[in-house]
């Protein structure tokens, strides 16, 4: 059966509606994050998934907002102000990075 799960995940991963397909260790079912333009299209997609041979059950939870994360961040995408805020101080003194605590600082 593990090869069935892996081939199912590979198949679903090619669907444009599947934003993410997660396969966790053990006997857990694959977890999909799916997006469609309308609820009708979502219903049609979920019903179509139910017709795939190795899919025995589906369960859906409607989400109206997805949190964004940084996997699509690209080089040179910071604004001028953001780059300025990250630049070296005008005095020319380097930024102080992480350092080693002295024994006195550890007890403070």
Secondary structure, 3 states (H helix, E strand, C coil): CHHHHHHHHHHHHCCCCEEEEECCCCCCCCEEEECCCCHHHHHHHHHHHHCCCCCCCCCCCCCCCCCCCCCCCCCCCCCHHHHHHHCCCCCCCCCCCCCCCCHHHHHC
